[in-house]
Amino acid sequence: MTFIDFKKLLLDAEITLPKFSKLIKVSEKNIQAYKKRGEVPNTIAVIATSFAKLHEVGVDYRSMINELGLVAKVKKGAGFAKKHKKTTNQEEKKDG
């Protein structure tokens, strides 16, 4: 599915991209990255299509998804390693 078709489905589902990403617990940056590629992964396409169809028939899909208790995935350790490395380089410059 193209990113443009994906955006049209979000309009049909009456949900913005930021609210969509928050609802399904996926980073908005990740979803915006699909714009550069020109297409969205199958799973995102299926979700958007389902939301649009559910909205069309009057089903409150937002409350159904919220009831799932989804949790956003968090990368562990990557931020600390980068921060630590920068500090070390700055300290070396001061000492050197």
Helices and strands as residue ranges (DSSP letters): H 3-12, H 17-24, H 28-37, H 42-56, H 61-67, H 78-95
